[in-house]
Amino acid sequence: MRVSFTFDINDLYDVVVRSSRRTLRRPWDGVLAQLWSLLVAIPAMAWLVYGFSHDGAYPLVIAGAGLTGGLAQWYTAQSRRTRVFEHLEYTSGGVGPFRCEVELIADGIVTRQFDEEMRRPWSTVQDVRETAVGVEVDFGRRGLLVIRPNAFAHASEREEFVRYVAEKSGRPGRAGKSAERPI
């Protein structure tokens, strides 16, 4: 079975984000950062209220530091996204559209894109699932293959694809939304 589809740099970014969320060593890091922010913010707010009630200059200093910290976090997030987009544009040779071909053969899955061919044996497939963004074939730490909906002419073709990958890899295919957080 062979399918092909087009994608652009936004689709690439989506795959990078999905893949990085799957491979985080400690997915609770974001929660810990938020808790740390609360632990710092609560005493700072108390100091701010105390300073206002005692006519001190401390509230202005703290407010300025808080504003600067918030702007720095926002800028860091925006610049990280921009750097990822710039890297993807550089490595892929543009912003798209690009073409990807996925072929299921007896030995595994073959993908062709960016004038390269990658062969992966069935034993490397960790999971296959249907999501809102297409069919995801998860290779664990080896990567994530997202086959966009425009690769399939009909829903039955997509279901047959998932069933075939699940059967060959020995992994149960799943329909419905991915267990990951939405992008």
Secondary structure, 3 states (H helix, E strand, C coil): CEEEEEECHHHHHHHHHHHHHHCCCCCCHHHHHHHHHHHHHHHHHHHHHHHHHCCCCHHHHHHHHHHHHHHHHHHHHHHHHHHHHHHHHHHHCCCCCEEEEEEECCCEEEEEECCEEEEEEHHHCCEEEEECCEEEEECHHHCEEEECHHHCCCHHHHHHHHHHHHHHHCCCCECCCCCCCCC
